[in-house]
Amino acid sequence: MKMISKRETREGIEYHLAFVWDPAHPHDGFSFPCDREGKVDTSIMAEPARLNYLACVSGTVQGRPVHGPTLESERWTWREPAVGECDVCQRGVVLDRPTCACECGADYNAMGQRLAPREQWGHETGEHWSDCV
């Protein structure tokens, strides 16, 4: 199998502006998506969210003072699986599990090695091929 792309670890980050009722309780309040500079795009917000954001910016929501804003970020990582080119039909095969099947019926392991035909699977152990998928 020819590799089209290798497995990669990716990282994402989201930013939001947080406003809280009481700084001692940082999860009790409001949070709005923003860019890394803290700019909120109110044009894409639902009307209730936009009104809450404007009230937070004014410093009072429902007659109660809010504290903030605080710019916060959240990072996460994930793995993008490798993709290989099928030896039989040249379609892309995502290599994301122990058995990776191409649309044409060819099977590969997660490293891109072609597997024997399914009717041969489990011959030595008495298993059915469906037990191995």
VOPAGU-2260 file (C-alpha; in pm, 1 decimal, decimal comma):
REM VOPAGU-2260
SITE   aa  ch    i         X         Y         Z
SITE  MET   A    0       0,0       0,0       0,0
SITE  LYS   A    1     128,6     343,0     -94,8
SITE  MET   A    2      76,1     596,6     184,7
SITE  ILE   A    3    -116,3     910,7      92,3
SITE  SER   A    4     -84,9    1078,2     431,4
SITE  LYS   A    5      70,6     971,6     758,9
SITE  ARG   A    6     -98,1     972,9    1098,7
SITE  GLU   A    7     -71,7    1315,4    1261,6
SITE  THR   A    8    -148,6    1464,4    1598,9
SITE  ARG   A    9    -342,6    1787,4    1562,2
SITE  GLU   A   10    -417,6    2060,2    1811,2
SITE  GLY   A   11    -712,8    2292,2    1839,2
SITE  ILE   A   12    -776,0    2596,7    2052,2
SITE  GLU   A   13   -1092,3    2790,6    2127,4
SITE  TYR   A   14   -1120,4    3127,8    2295,7
SITE  HIS   A   15   -1410,0    3272,4    2489,6
SITE  LEU   A   16   -1489,2    3572,7    2704,6
SITE  ALA   A   17   -1617,8    3483,6    3049,2
SITE  PHE   A   18   -1833,6    3701,2    3273,8
SITE  VAL   A   19   -1922,2    3574,8    3622,3
SITE  TRP   A   20   -2169,2    3673,4    3891,5
SITE  ASP   A   21   -1914,1    3610,5    4165,7
SITE  PRO   A   22   -1538,7    3568,0    4104,6
SITE  ALA   A   23   -1531,8    3301,2    4377,5
SITE  HIS   A   24   -1753,3    3086,7    4149,9
SITE  PRO   A   25   -1587,7    3102,2    3804,7
SITE  HIS   A   26   -1836,4    2862,4    3641,1
SITE  ASP   A   27   -2145,8    3060,2    3739,3
SITE  GLY   A   28   -2202,2    3315,1    3466,7
SITE  PHE   A   29   -2171,8    3361,2    3092,8
SITE  SER   A   30   -1924,6    3261,0    2824,0
SITE  PHE   A   31   -1909,0    3385,2    2465,2
SITE  PRO   A   32   -1695,2    3253,8    2175,8
SITE  CYS   A   33   -1437,7    3503,6    2054,3
SITE  ASP   A   34   -1108,4    3530,5    1867,1
SITE  ARG   A   35    -765,6    3528,5    2031,1
SITE  GLU   A   36    -785,5    3904,5    2087,5
SITE  GLY   A   37   -1116,8    3868,3    2271,6
SITE  LYS   A   38   -1335,9    4007,4    1993,0
SITE  VAL   A   39   -1686,7    3862,4    1987,6
SITE  ASP   A   40   -1872,9    3847,9    1655,5
SITE  THR   A   41   -2226,3    3942,3    1757,8
SITE  SER   A   42   -2350,6    3913,2    1398,1
SITE  ILE   A   43   -2346,3    3531,6    1417,9
SITE  MET   A   44   -2508,6    3505,6    1761,6
SITE  ALA   A   45   -2866,5    3406,8    1828,5
SITE  GLU   A   46   -3066,0    3705,3    1954,7
SITE  PRO   A   47   -3087,4    3587,5    2320,6
SITE  ALA   A   48   -2710,4    3528,8    2330,0
SITE  ARG   A   49   -2643,5    3869,9    2173,4
SITE  LEU   A   50   -2864,4    4039,4    2432,5
SITE  ASN   A   51   -2689,3    3852,5    2715,9
SITE  TYR   A   52   -2349,6    3953,5    2575,6
SITE  LEU   A   53   -2449,4    4320,7    2552,2
SITE  ALA   A   54   -2585,5    4308,0    2908,4
SITE  CYS   A   55   -2258,4    4151,3    3029,4
SITE  VAL   A   56   -2053,9    4420,7    2857,7
SITE  SER   A   57   -2268,9    4683,6    3030,2
SITE  GLY   A   58   -2181,7    4520,6    3364,9
SITE  THR   A   59   -2533,1    4423,2    3472,2
SITE  VAL   A   60   -2746,3    4123,2    3376,1
SITE  GLN   A   61   -3101,9    4091,2    3507,6
SITE  GLY   A   62   -3029,7    4366,6    3758,3
SITE  ARG   A   63   -2725,3    4188,6    3900,4
SITE  PRO   A   64   -2365,0    4300,9    3850,4
SITE  VAL   A   65   -2131,6    4073,1    3655,5
SITE  HIS   A   66   -1752,2    4065,5    3669,0
SITE  GLY   A   67   -1530,7    4038,0    3366,8
SITE  PRO   A   68   -1456,5    3991,2    3097,1
SITE  THR   A   69   -1181,5    3735,6    3130,1
SITE  LEU   A   70   -1026,7    3594,7    2812,4
SITE  GLU   A   71   -1002,5    3217,4    2847,4
SITE  SER   A   72    -876,7    2947,0    2614,5
SITE  GLU   A   73    -918,6    2573,5    2583,2
SITE  ARG   A   74    -675,1    2345,3    2399,2
SITE  TRP   A   75    -725,0    1987,3    2286,5
SITE  THR   A   76    -548,6    1736,7    2068,4
SITE  TRP   A   77    -665,2    1453,9    1843,4
SITE  ARG   A   78    -511,7    1213,7    1596,9
SITE  GLU   A   79    -583,4    1219,2    1227,0
SITE  PRO   A   80    -542,5     863,3    1098,5
SITE  ALA   A   81    -311,0     772,5     814,0
SITE  VAL   A   82    -460,0     723,1     467,4
SITE  GLY   A   83    -321,5     473,1     219,0
SITE  GLU   A   84    -391,6     395,6    -145,6
SITE  CYS   A   85    -555,5      57,4    -200,8
SITE  ASP   A   86    -338,0    -183,9    -399,5
SITE  VAL   A   87    -644,4    -313,4    -584,5
SITE  CYS   A   88    -846,8      -5,7    -683,4
SITE  GLN   A   89    -630,3     294,0    -581,5
SITE  ARG   A   90    -902,6     439,7    -359,2
SITE  GLY   A   91    -806,9     601,7     -28,8
SITE  VAL   A   92    -832,7     377,1     276,9
SITE  VAL   A   93    -846,4     536,6     623,2
SITE  LEU   A   94    -620,7     338,4     856,3
SITE  ASP   A   95    -799,8     402,8    1183,0
SITE  ARG   A   96    -869,2      57,3    1331,3
SITE  PRO   A   97    -722,8    -292,2    1344,8
SITE  THR   A   98    -909,0    -393,3    1027,1
SITE  CYS   A   99    -952,5    -125,4     760,4
SITE  ALA   A  100   -1169,7    -217,9     464,5
SITE  CYS   A  101   -1157,1     -57,3     122,6
SITE  GLU   A  102   -1480,5      -9,2     -72,9
SITE  CYS   A  103   -1357,2    -272,2    -320,3
SITE  GLY   A  104   -1337,5    -537,0     -45,5
SITE  ALA   A  105    -960,8    -541,2      14,2
SITE  ASP   A  106    -867,5    -539,0     383,2
SITE  TYR   A  107    -566,3    -380,1     550,4
SITE  ASN   A  108    -438,8    -356,6     904,1
SITE  ALA   A  109    -376,9     -20,4    1073,9
SITE  MET   A  110     -18,9     -17,4     940,5
SITE  GLY   A  111    -138,4     -49,8     578,5
SITE  GLN   A  112     -43,2    -414,5     528,6
SITE  ARG   A  113    -282,7    -608,9     306,2
SITE  LEU   A  114    -464,4    -886,6     488,2
SITE  ALA   A  115    -554,7   -1229,7     358,1
SITE  PRO   A  116    -905,1   -1273,4     213,5
SITE  ARG   A  117   -1171,5   -1284,6     485,0
SITE  GLU   A  118   -1267,9   -1642,6     410,6
SITE  GLN   A  119    -922,9   -1740,2     539,8
SITE  TRP   A  120    -957,3   -1548,8     865,9
SITE  GLY   A  121    -989,8   -1758,3    1180,8
SITE  HIS   A  122    -905,9   -2082,9     998,7
SITE  GLU   A  123    -646,2   -2173,5    1262,2
SITE  THR   A  124    -863,6   -2076,1    1559,6
SITE  GLY   A  125   -1208,9   -2182,2    1442,7
SITE  GLU   A  126   -1338,3   -1825,9    1442,7
SITE  HIS   A  127   -1560,6   -1676,3    1172,6
SITE  TRP   A  128   -1419,5   -1375,0     983,4
SITE  SER   A  129   -1690,6   -1154,7    1134,6
SITE  ASP   A  130   -1538,0   -1222,0    1478,6
SITE  CYS   A  131   -1218,2   -1051,7    1361,3
SITE  VAL   A  132   -1363,7    -730,5    1215,5
